[in-house]
Amino acid sequence: MSSLEHIESLEVLGHVYFRQGKQAEARTVFEGILALLPDNPVALKHLAVLALERGEGEEALRLLEIYAVAHDGGREEEAVQLLRVQALRLTGREPEAKKIFRSLLEAQQS
């Protein structure tokens, strides 16, 4: 099995744990993936969601920033922007969250 296939297998395992509600197991798998590949998009997004579920907005923002720089060239896809909105709200940065949300709505209406 190649290292890419190994990472993909770990992504699937982490996703299965995530969907089953086994957050601790999913977190362990996704953190392991990041140890091997620090900018893995699947692991970064899942870990951000898990951080949000634990109420850790700052950690979610940190993970989303790594994702954005590594995979979007600083421009985030809509799903990632929505995660960012949730994280900003958790950290008490409501005006910033509203601004991003409004821009998403405007983009949808265009």
N, C-alpha and C positions, 0 to 999 in steps of 0.2 A: 504494500500500500504506500503510495507517495505521501509526502507531507501535506500536499493540498487535499488529498482524499481524507487524510487523518483529520485535518481541520474541519472539512465539510461534515465528516461523521460526528465530530464533537458539536458542531453547530446544530445538527439534527437532534442529538441527544439533549442538548441544552434547551432546544425549542420544545421537545417532548416534555421535559420536566416543567418548563414554564407553563405549557398548556394544561398540565395536570395539577397546577397550583403548588408544585414543589419548589418554592422560591429558593430555599437554601441550596438544594441540589443544582438548580439552574444557575444560581449565582456562582457556585463553585466551578461549574463547567465553563461558564463564560469568562470568569476571571482566569481560568487556566488557558483559555484560547488567547486572551490578551497577553498572557505571559509569553506565549509563543509568537504571537502576531499582534503587536500593540495597537494597530489601527484597524483591526478587523471590524467591519461595519455591522455585522450581525451581532457580535458580542457587545459592541458599544451601545447599540440601540436597545437591546434586551436589558443590559445592566442599567441603562438610564430609566427604563420603565420600572425595573425592580427598585431602584432608588426612590422613584416617585411613590411607589406603593408603600415604602417604608417612611415616607415623609421627609426624605433627604433631598430637598430641592437643590442645594448647592452642589451636591455630588452629581445629580442628574445634569445640571448645567455644565459641569466640568467634562463629563462624558460626551455630552452633545457638542461641546466646543471641539473636542478632539475629532469627533465624527465629521463635523462641518469642515474643518480645515483639511482633513485627510481625504474626504470623499466628495465634497461639494464645492471645493475651491472657495469656501467661505459662504457659498449660497446654499441654503438648506431647502430640501424638499418639503412639501406640505406636512407630511406626517411628523417629520422632525421638528418643524416649526410649532406644531401643536403640542408636542412634548415640551418644547422650550416654554410655551405659554403656561403650561401646567407648573413647570419648575419655577418660573418667575413668580407666579401667584403664591406658591408655597414659601418663597423667600420674601414675600411682602413687597414685591416689585410690580404692583398692579398696573401703574401707568404704562410701563414698558410692555407688560403682557397684553394690555388692551391695544396698544399700538400695533403689535405684531398680528393680533387677531383681526383687527380692522383691515390691515393690508391683505390678509388672507381672504377675507370676505370680498374686498374690492377686486381681487384677482379672479375670484370665482364669478363675479358679476360681469367681468369684461368678456 
